[in-house]
Amino acid sequence: TAPDPVFIGTALGRADIAEALGAEPGDIAADSPIDFIDAGLRTLIVPIAELEKEISIFPDEAGLKKFCAANGIDIILTFSRAVSDKNNIAHTRVFAPKFGYLEDPATGSGNSAFANYMLTNKMWDGTPTSVEQGGSDRVFNIVKLAERGGKILFGGGAITRIRGEYLIQ
């Protein structure tokens, strides 16, 4: 389960967020709110109007890291209600430059914040569902979500693509 959400809210504007993401302000959907929710990680949630725009966002990692640090953001979750597979409720991406990499390909904490966002904005009723996650450079991963007793449950499956050891000097 995810921790109980803290709805932080944000005054960040579409133009500033779009610039940080390397997108256009018009790419951010006007019919859904931008929000900032902590459900384990402080997650800025950004609606993107079109799936093709959402999966083709590839921000500059150093610039996005500065933007996140300046605004107290752990991760940025972008989403589109348009999906490649109609069995899914939404398509998400999670950018995490604070943690030393641009994008997390399958994220429970980010999608938990998104689940709370969807519940609050009446986009989802809490019944078991799934979201697809990832950019145009990969096969989309599937994250399962459900709400039970006021708690968000998340899970999914993964395939090991590479195994190894890091040697840090």
PyMOL CGO cylinders between C-alpha atoms (Angstrom):
from pymol import cmd
from pymol.cgo import CYLINDER

trace = [
    CYLINDER, 0.00, 0.00, 0.00, 0.98, 3.61, -0.41, 0.3, 1, 1, 1, 1, 1, 1,
    CYLINDER, 0.98, 3.61, -0.41, 1.23, 6.04, 2.50, 0.3, 1, 1, 1, 1, 1, 1,
    CYLINDER, 1.23, 6.04, 2.50, -1.78, 8.27, 3.07, 0.3, 1, 1, 1, 1, 1, 1,
    CYLINDER, -1.78, 8.27, 3.07, -1.62, 11.16, 0.60, 0.3, 1, 1, 1, 1, 1, 1,
    CYLINDER, -1.62, 11.16, 0.60, -0.77, 14.73, 1.47, 0.3, 1, 1, 1, 1, 1, 1,
    CYLINDER, -0.77, 14.73, 1.47, -2.31, 17.15, -1.02, 0.3, 1, 1, 1, 1, 1, 1,
    CYLINDER, -2.31, 17.15, -1.02, 0.27, 19.92, -1.24, 0.3, 1, 1, 1, 1, 1, 1,
    CYLINDER, 0.27, 19.92, -1.24, -1.08, 21.88, -4.21, 0.3, 1, 1, 1, 1, 1, 1,
    CYLINDER, -1.08, 21.88, -4.21, 1.03, 24.09, -6.46, 0.3, 1, 1, 1, 1, 1, 1,
    CYLINDER, 1.03, 24.09, -6.46, 1.10, 27.53, -7.99, 0.3, 1, 1, 1, 1, 1, 1,
    CYLINDER, 1.10, 27.53, -7.99, 3.51, 26.44, -10.74, 0.3, 1, 1, 1, 1, 1, 1,
    CYLINDER, 3.51, 26.44, -10.74, 2.25, 27.55, -14.14, 0.3, 1, 1, 1, 1, 1, 1,
    CYLINDER, 2.25, 27.55, -14.14, 1.91, 25.56, -17.33, 0.3, 1, 1, 1, 1, 1, 1,
    CYLINDER, 1.91, 25.56, -17.33, 4.59, 27.61, -19.11, 0.3, 1, 1, 1, 1, 1, 1,
    CYLINDER, 4.59, 27.61, -19.11, 7.26, 26.96, -16.43, 0.3, 1, 1, 1, 1, 1, 1,
    CYLINDER, 7.26, 26.96, -16.43, 6.43, 23.25, -16.21, 0.3, 1, 1, 1, 1, 1, 1,
    CYLINDER, 6.43, 23.25, -16.21, 6.38, 22.87, -20.00, 0.3, 1, 1, 1, 1, 1, 1,
    CYLINDER, 6.38, 22.87, -20.00, 9.76, 24.57, -20.28, 0.3, 1, 1, 1, 1, 1, 1,
    CYLINDER, 9.76, 24.57, -20.28, 11.26, 22.25, -17.65, 0.3, 1, 1, 1, 1, 1, 1,
    CYLINDER, 11.26, 22.25, -17.65, 9.86, 19.21, -19.51, 0.3, 1, 1, 1, 1, 1, 1,
    CYLINDER, 9.86, 19.21, -19.51, 11.03, 20.44, -22.92, 0.3, 1, 1, 1, 1, 1, 1,
    CYLINDER, 11.03, 20.44, -22.92, 7.41, 20.62, -24.05, 0.3, 1, 1, 1, 1, 1, 1,
    CYLINDER, 7.41, 20.62, -24.05, 5.08, 23.38, -25.26, 0.3, 1, 1, 1, 1, 1, 1,
    CYLINDER, 5.08, 23.38, -25.26, 2.60, 25.00, -22.83, 0.3, 1, 1, 1, 1, 1, 1,
    CYLINDER, 2.60, 25.00, -22.83, -0.21, 23.88, -25.14, 0.3, 1, 1, 1, 1, 1, 1,
    CYLINDER, -0.21, 23.88, -25.14, 0.85, 20.25, -24.65, 0.3, 1, 1, 1, 1, 1, 1,
    CYLINDER, 0.85, 20.25, -24.65, -0.39, 20.45, -21.05, 0.3, 1, 1, 1, 1, 1, 1,
    CYLINDER, -0.39, 20.45, -21.05, -4.10, 19.67, -20.94, 0.3, 1, 1, 1, 1, 1, 1,
    CYLINDER, -4.10, 19.67, -20.94, -6.24, 22.62, -19.92, 0.3, 1, 1, 1, 1, 1, 1,
    CYLINDER, -6.24, 22.62, -19.92, -9.19, 20.46, -18.85, 0.3, 1, 1, 1, 1, 1, 1,
    CYLINDER, -9.19, 20.46, -18.85, -7.38, 18.72, -15.96, 0.3, 1, 1, 1, 1, 1, 1,
    CYLINDER, -7.38, 18.72, -15.96, -5.61, 20.34, -13.01, 0.3, 1, 1, 1, 1, 1, 1,
    CYLINDER, -5.61, 20.34, -13.01, -1.91, 20.25, -12.29, 0.3, 1, 1, 1, 1, 1, 1,
    CYLINDER, -1.91, 20.25, -12.29, -1.42, 19.01, -8.73, 0.3, 1, 1, 1, 1, 1, 1,
    CYLINDER, -1.42, 19.01, -8.73, 1.31, 18.23, -6.21, 0.3, 1, 1, 1, 1, 1, 1,
    CYLINDER, 1.31, 18.23, -6.21, 0.69, 15.17, -4.01, 0.3, 1, 1, 1, 1, 1, 1,
    CYLINDER, 0.69, 15.17, -4.01, 2.95, 13.32, -1.58, 0.3, 1, 1, 1, 1, 1, 1,
    CYLINDER, 2.95, 13.32, -1.58, 2.09, 9.61, -1.42, 0.3, 1, 1, 1, 1, 1, 1,
    CYLINDER, 2.09, 9.61, -1.42, 5.58, 8.50, -0.46, 0.3, 1, 1, 1, 1, 1, 1,
    CYLINDER, 5.58, 8.50, -0.46, 7.34, 10.88, -2.84, 0.3, 1, 1, 1, 1, 1, 1,
    CYLINDER, 7.34, 10.88, -2.84, 6.50, 14.53, -3.52, 0.3, 1, 1, 1, 1, 1, 1,
    CYLINDER, 6.50, 14.53, -3.52, 4.94, 14.10, -6.96, 0.3, 1, 1, 1, 1, 1, 1,
    CYLINDER, 4.94, 14.10, -6.96, 4.06, 16.89, -9.39, 0.3, 1, 1, 1, 1, 1, 1,
    CYLINDER, 4.06, 16.89, -9.39, 1.22, 15.56, -11.57, 0.3, 1, 1, 1, 1, 1, 1,
    CYLINDER, 1.22, 15.56, -11.57, 0.97, 17.07, -15.05, 0.3, 1, 1, 1, 1, 1, 1,
    CYLINDER, 0.97, 17.07, -15.05, -1.83, 16.23, -17.52, 0.3, 1, 1, 1, 1, 1, 1,
    CYLINDER, -1.83, 16.23, -17.52, -0.76, 16.04, -21.17, 0.3, 1, 1, 1, 1, 1, 1,
    CYLINDER, -0.76, 16.04, -21.17, -3.46, 16.48, -23.80, 0.3, 1, 1, 1, 1, 1, 1,
    CYLINDER, -3.46, 16.48, -23.80, -2.31, 13.88, -26.35, 0.3, 1, 1, 1, 1, 1, 1,
    CYLINDER, -2.31, 13.88, -26.35, -0.70, 10.47, -25.97, 0.3, 1, 1, 1, 1, 1, 1,
    CYLINDER, -0.70, 10.47, -25.97, 1.80, 11.10, -28.79, 0.3, 1, 1, 1, 1, 1, 1,
    CYLINDER, 1.80, 11.10, -28.79, 2.99, 14.28, -27.06, 0.3, 1, 1, 1, 1, 1, 1,
    CYLINDER, 2.99, 14.28, -27.06, 3.18, 12.55, -23.69, 0.3, 1, 1, 1, 1, 1, 1,
    CYLINDER, 3.18, 12.55, -23.69, 5.28, 9.60, -24.85, 0.3, 1, 1, 1, 1, 1, 1,
    CYLINDER, 5.28, 9.60, -24.85, 7.65, 11.85, -26.83, 0.3, 1, 1, 1, 1, 1, 1,
    CYLINDER, 7.65, 11.85, -26.83, 8.69, 14.12, -23.92, 0.3, 1, 1, 1, 1, 1, 1,
    CYLINDER, 8.69, 14.12, -23.92, 12.40, 13.67, -23.22, 0.3, 1, 1, 1, 1, 1, 1,
    CYLINDER, 12.40, 13.67, -23.22, 13.56, 16.57, -21.01, 0.3, 1, 1, 1, 1, 1, 1,
    CYLINDER, 13.56, 16.57, -21.01, 17.11, 17.66, -20.34, 0.3, 1, 1, 1, 1, 1, 1,
    CYLINDER, 17.11, 17.66, -20.34, 18.01, 15.75, -17.18, 0.3, 1, 1, 1, 1, 1, 1,
    CYLINDER, 18.01, 15.75, -17.18, 20.24, 18.45, -15.63, 0.3, 1, 1, 1, 1, 1, 1,
    CYLINDER, 20.24, 18.45, -15.63, 17.70, 21.21, -16.28, 0.3, 1, 1, 1, 1, 1, 1,
    CYLINDER, 17.70, 21.21, -16.28, 14.82, 19.13, -14.93, 0.3, 1, 1, 1, 1, 1, 1,
    CYLINDER, 14.82, 19.13, -14.93, 16.86, 18.27, -11.84, 0.3, 1, 1, 1, 1, 1, 1,
    CYLINDER, 16.86, 18.27, -11.84, 17.39, 22.00, -11.14, 0.3, 1, 1, 1, 1, 1, 1,
    CYLINDER, 17.39, 22.00, -11.14, 13.67, 22.69, -11.63, 0.3, 1, 1, 1, 1, 1, 1,
    CYLINDER, 13.67, 22.69, -11.63, 12.72, 19.87, -9.24, 0.3, 1, 1, 1, 1, 1, 1,
    CYLINDER, 12.72, 19.87, -9.24, 15.23, 20.97, -6.58, 0.3, 1, 1, 1, 1, 1, 1,
    CYLINDER, 15.23, 20.97, -6.58, 14.06, 24.59, -6.78, 0.3, 1, 1, 1, 1, 1, 1,
    CYLINDER, 14.06, 24.59, -6.78, 10.43, 23.55, -6.27, 0.3, 1, 1, 1, 1, 1, 1,
    CYLINDER, 10.43, 23.55, -6.27, 10.75, 20.73, -3.69, 0.3, 1, 1, 1, 1, 1, 1,
    CYLINDER, 10.75, 20.73, -3.69, 9.71, 18.06, -6.22, 0.3, 1, 1, 1, 1, 1, 1,
    CYLINDER, 9.71, 18.06, -6.22, 10.88, 14.45, -5.88, 0.3, 1, 1, 1, 1, 1, 1,
    CYLINDER, 10.88, 14.45, -5.88, 9.34, 13.20, -9.15, 0.3, 1, 1, 1, 1, 1, 1,
    CYLINDER, 9.34, 13.20, -9.15, 7.19, 14.49, -11.99, 0.3, 1, 1, 1, 1, 1, 1,
    CYLINDER, 7.19, 14.49, -11.99, 4.41, 12.26, -13.29, 0.3, 1, 1, 1, 1, 1, 1,
    CYLINDER, 4.41, 12.26, -13.29, 2.95, 13.17, -16.66, 0.3, 1, 1, 1, 1, 1, 1,
    CYLINDER, 2.95, 13.17, -16.66, -0.19, 11.44, -17.83, 0.3, 1, 1, 1, 1, 1, 1,
    CYLINDER, -0.19, 11.44, -17.83, -2.57, 11.17, -20.74, 0.3, 1, 1, 1, 1, 1, 1,
    CYLINDER, -2.57, 11.17, -20.74, -6.08, 9.77, -20.61, 0.3, 1, 1, 1, 1, 1, 1,
    CYLINDER, -6.08, 9.77, -20.61, -5.45, 8.52, -24.16, 0.3, 1, 1, 1, 1, 1, 1,
    CYLINDER, -5.45, 8.52, -24.16, -3.85, 5.06, -24.11, 0.3, 1, 1, 1, 1, 1, 1,
    CYLINDER, -3.85, 5.06, -24.11, -2.32, 2.59, -26.55, 0.3, 1, 1, 1, 1, 1, 1,
    CYLINDER, -2.32, 2.59, -26.55, -4.25, -0.31, -24.97, 0.3, 1, 1, 1, 1, 1, 1,
    CYLINDER, -4.25, -0.31, -24.97, -7.91, 0.32, -24.09, 0.3, 1, 1, 1, 1, 1, 1,
    CYLINDER, -7.91, 0.32, -24.09, -7.58, -2.08, -21.11, 0.3, 1, 1, 1, 1, 1, 1,
    CYLINDER, -7.58, -2.08, -21.11, -5.70, 0.72, -19.29, 0.3, 1, 1, 1, 1, 1, 1,
    CYLINDER, -5.70, 0.72, -19.29, -7.21, 3.82, -17.72, 0.3, 1, 1, 1, 1, 1, 1,
    CYLINDER, -7.21, 3.82, -17.72, -4.28, 6.17, -18.45, 0.3, 1, 1, 1, 1, 1, 1,
    CYLINDER, -4.28, 6.17, -18.45, -0.73, 6.39, -19.71, 0.3, 1, 1, 1, 1, 1, 1,
    CYLINDER, -0.73, 6.39, -19.71, 1.92, 7.75, -17.32, 0.3, 1, 1, 1, 1, 1, 1,
    CYLINDER, 1.92, 7.75, -17.32, 5.58, 8.67, -17.31, 0.3, 1, 1, 1, 1, 1, 1,
    CYLINDER, 5.58, 8.67, -17.31, 7.67, 9.36, -14.21, 0.3, 1, 1, 1, 1, 1, 1,
    CYLINDER, 7.67, 9.36, -14.21, 10.72, 11.61, -14.35, 0.3, 1, 1, 1, 1, 1, 1,
    CYLINDER, 10.72, 11.61, -14.35, 13.09, 11.27, -11.39, 0.3, 1, 1, 1, 1, 1, 1,
    CYLINDER, 13.09, 11.27, -11.39, 16.31, 13.25, -11.98, 0.3, 1, 1, 1, 1, 1, 1,
    CYLINDER, 16.31, 13.25, -11.98, 16.66, 13.87, -8.23, 0.3, 1, 1, 1, 1, 1, 1,
    CYLINDER, 16.66, 13.87, -8.23, 17.57, 10.19, -7.90, 0.3, 1, 1, 1, 1, 1, 1,
    CYLINDER, 17.57, 10.19, -7.90, 20.25, 10.20, -10.60, 0.3, 1, 1, 1, 1, 1, 1,
    CYLINDER, 20.25, 10.20, -10.60, 18.29, 9.06, -13.66, 0.3, 1, 1, 1, 1, 1, 1,
    CYLINDER, 18.29, 9.06, -13.66, 15.86, 10.75, -15.99, 0.3, 1, 1, 1, 1, 1, 1,
    CYLINDER, 15.86, 10.75, -15.99, 12.96, 8.31, -16.06, 0.3, 1, 1, 1, 1, 1, 1,
    CYLINDER, 12.96, 8.31, -16.06, 11.65, 5.44, -13.97, 0.3, 1, 1, 1, 1, 1, 1,
    CYLINDER, 11.65, 5.44, -13.97, 9.98, 2.89, -16.29, 0.3, 1, 1, 1, 1, 1, 1,
    CYLINDER, 9.98, 2.89, -16.29, 7.49, 1.49, -13.71, 0.3, 1, 1, 1, 1, 1, 1,
    CYLINDER, 7.49, 1.49, -13.71, 6.73, 3.40, -10.54, 0.3, 1, 1, 1, 1, 1, 1,
    CYLINDER, 6.73, 3.40, -10.54, 4.48, 2.42, -7.64, 0.3, 1, 1, 1, 1, 1, 1,
    CYLINDER, 4.48, 2.42, -7.64, 4.91, 5.60, -5.60, 0.3, 1, 1, 1, 1, 1, 1,
    CYLINDER, 4.91, 5.60, -5.60, 4.28, 7.95, -8.53, 0.3, 1, 1, 1, 1, 1, 1,
    CYLINDER, 4.28, 7.95, -8.53, 1.26, 6.00, -9.71, 0.3, 1, 1, 1, 1, 1, 1,
    CYLINDER, 1.26, 6.00, -9.71, -0.05, 5.90, -6.12, 0.3, 1, 1, 1, 1, 1, 1,
    CYLINDER, -0.05, 5.90, -6.12, -0.04, 9.71, -6.07, 0.3, 1, 1, 1, 1, 1, 1,
    CYLINDER, -0.04, 9.71, -6.07, -1.73, 9.58, -9.48, 0.3, 1, 1, 1, 1, 1, 1,
    CYLINDER, -1.73, 9.58, -9.48, -4.38, 7.16, -8.13, 0.3, 1, 1, 1, 1, 1, 1,
    CYLINDER, -4.38, 7.16, -8.13, -5.21, 9.69, -5.40, 0.3, 1, 1, 1, 1, 1, 1,
    CYLINDER, -5.21, 9.69, -5.40, -5.33, 12.43, -8.05, 0.3, 1, 1, 1, 1, 1, 1,
    CYLINDER, -5.33, 12.43, -8.05, -7.75, 10.37, -10.16, 0.3, 1, 1, 1, 1, 1, 1,
    CYLINDER, -7.75, 10.37, -10.16, -9.98, 9.65, -7.15, 0.3, 1, 1, 1, 1, 1, 1,
    CYLINDER, -9.98, 9.65, -7.15, -10.05, 13.30, -6.12, 0.3, 1, 1, 1, 1, 1, 1,
    CYLINDER, -10.05, 13.30, -6.12, -10.85, 14.46, -9.67, 0.3, 1, 1, 1, 1, 1, 1,
    CYLINDER, -10.85, 14.46, -9.67, -13.49, 11.73, -10.22, 0.3, 1, 1, 1, 1, 1, 1,
    CYLINDER, -13.49, 11.73, -10.22, -11.50, 10.12, -13.06, 0.3, 1, 1, 1, 1, 1, 1,
    CYLINDER, -11.50, 10.12, -13.06, -11.59, 6.70, -11.36, 0.3, 1, 1, 1, 1, 1, 1,
    CYLINDER, -11.59, 6.70, -11.36, -13.82, 4.96, -8.81, 0.3, 1, 1, 1, 1, 1, 1,
    CYLINDER, -13.82, 4.96, -8.81, -11.14, 2.87, -7.06, 0.3, 1, 1, 1, 1, 1, 1,
    CYLINDER, -11.14, 2.87, -7.06, -12.01, -0.47, -8.68, 0.3, 1, 1, 1, 1, 1, 1,
    CYLINDER, -12.01, -0.47, -8.68, -9.02, -2.53, -9.86, 0.3, 1, 1, 1, 1, 1, 1,
    CYLINDER, -9.02, -2.53, -9.86, -7.48, -0.99, -12.96, 0.3, 1, 1, 1, 1, 1, 1,
    CYLINDER, -7.48, -0.99, -12.96, -4.17, -0.57, -14.70, 0.3, 1, 1, 1, 1, 1, 1,
    CYLINDER, -4.17, -0.57, -14.70, -2.09, 2.19, -16.22, 0.3, 1, 1, 1, 1, 1, 1,
    CYLINDER, -2.09, 2.19, -16.22, 0.57, 1.82, -18.89, 0.3, 1, 1, 1, 1, 1, 1,
    CYLINDER, 0.57, 1.82, -18.89, 3.87, 3.60, -18.28, 0.3, 1, 1, 1, 1, 1, 1,
    CYLINDER, 3.87, 3.60, -18.28, 6.83, 4.59, -20.41, 0.3, 1, 1, 1, 1, 1, 1,
    CYLINDER, 6.83, 4.59, -20.41, 8.12, 6.66, -23.27, 0.3, 1, 1, 1, 1, 1, 1,
    CYLINDER, 8.12, 6.66, -23.27, 8.25, 5.97, -26.98, 0.3, 1, 1, 1, 1, 1, 1,
    CYLINDER, 8.25, 5.97, -26.98, 11.72, 4.45, -26.53, 0.3, 1, 1, 1, 1, 1, 1,
    CYLINDER, 11.72, 4.45, -26.53, 10.47, 1.31, -24.71, 0.3, 1, 1, 1, 1, 1, 1,
    CYLINDER, 10.47, 1.31, -24.71, 7.76, -1.30, -24.38, 0.3, 1, 1, 1, 1, 1, 1,
    CYLINDER, 7.76, -1.30, -24.38, 5.18, 0.11, -21.97, 0.3, 1, 1, 1, 1, 1, 1,
    CYLINDER, 5.18, 0.11, -21.97, 5.06, -1.36, -18.48, 0.3, 1, 1, 1, 1, 1, 1,
    CYLINDER, 5.06, -1.36, -18.48, 1.79, -2.02, -16.67, 0.3, 1, 1, 1, 1, 1, 1,
    CYLINDER, 1.79, -2.02, -16.67, 1.10, -0.84, -13.11, 0.3, 1, 1, 1, 1, 1, 1,
    CYLINDER, 1.10, -0.84, -13.11, -1.98, -2.21, -11.35, 0.3, 1, 1, 1, 1, 1, 1,
    CYLINDER, -1.98, -2.21, -11.35, -3.98, 0.02, -9.00, 0.3, 1, 1, 1, 1, 1, 1,
    CYLINDER, -3.98, 0.02, -9.00, -6.91, -0.46, -6.63, 0.3, 1, 1, 1, 1, 1, 1,
    CYLINDER, -6.91, -0.46, -6.63, -8.41, 1.36, -3.66, 0.3, 1, 1, 1, 1, 1, 1,
    CYLINDER, -8.41, 1.36, -3.66, -9.51, -0.61, -0.60, 0.3, 1, 1, 1, 1, 1, 1,
    CYLINDER, -9.51, -0.61, -0.60, -10.58, 0.86, 2.72, 0.3, 1, 1, 1, 1, 1, 1,
    CYLINDER, -10.58, 0.86, 2.72, -9.19, 4.27, 1.86, 0.3, 1, 1, 1, 1, 1, 1,
    CYLINDER, -9.19, 4.27, 1.86, -5.76, 2.85, 0.93, 0.3, 1, 1, 1, 1, 1, 1,
    CYLINDER, -5.76, 2.85, 0.93, -4.18, 2.73, -2.52, 0.3, 1, 1, 1, 1, 1, 1,
    CYLINDER, -4.18, 2.73, -2.52, -2.82, -0.69, -3.49, 0.3, 1, 1, 1, 1, 1, 1,
    CYLINDER, -2.82, -0.69, -3.49, -0.31, -0.93, -6.32, 0.3, 1, 1, 1, 1, 1, 1,
    CYLINDER, -0.31, -0.93, -6.32, 1.63, -3.68, -8.02, 0.3, 1, 1, 1, 1, 1, 1,
    CYLINDER, 1.63, -3.68, -8.02, 2.58, -5.18, -11.33, 0.3, 1, 1, 1, 1, 1, 1,
    CYLINDER, 2.58, -5.18, -11.33, 5.14, -7.40, -12.91, 0.3, 1, 1, 1, 1, 1, 1,
    CYLINDER, 5.14, -7.40, -12.91, 8.60, -6.93, -14.33, 0.3, 1, 1, 1, 1, 1, 1,
    CYLINDER, 8.60, -6.93, -14.33, 11.06, -8.80, -16.47, 0.3, 1, 1, 1, 1, 1, 1,
    CYLINDER, 11.06, -8.80, -16.47, 14.80, -8.70, -15.77, 0.3, 1, 1, 1, 1, 1, 1,
    CYLINDER, 14.80, -8.70, -15.77, 16.41, -7.25, -18.91, 0.3, 1, 1, 1, 1, 1, 1,
    CYLINDER, 16.41, -7.25, -18.91, 19.97, -7.11, -17.61, 0.3, 1, 1, 1, 1, 1, 1,
    CYLINDER, 19.97, -7.11, -17.61, 21.67, -8.33, -14.47, 0.3, 1, 1, 1, 1, 1, 1,
    CYLINDER, 21.67, -8.33, -14.47, 25.02, -7.23, -13.14, 0.3, 1, 1, 1, 1, 1, 1,
    CYLINDER, 25.02, -7.23, -13.14, 27.03, -5.55, -10.44, 0.3, 1, 1, 1, 1, 1, 1,
    CYLINDER, 27.03, -5.55, -10.44, 28.09, -1.94, -10.03, 0.3, 1, 1, 1, 1, 1, 1,
    CYLINDER, 28.09, -1.94, -10.03, 31.69, -1.25, -9.11, 0.3, 1, 1, 1, 1, 1, 1,
    CYLINDER, 31.69, -1.25, -9.11, 31.98, 2.19, -7.55, 0.3, 1, 1, 1, 1, 1, 1,
    CYLINDER, 31.98, 2.19, -7.55, 35.45, 3.64, -7.25, 0.3, 1, 1, 1, 1, 1, 1,
]
cmd.load_cgo(trace, "trace")
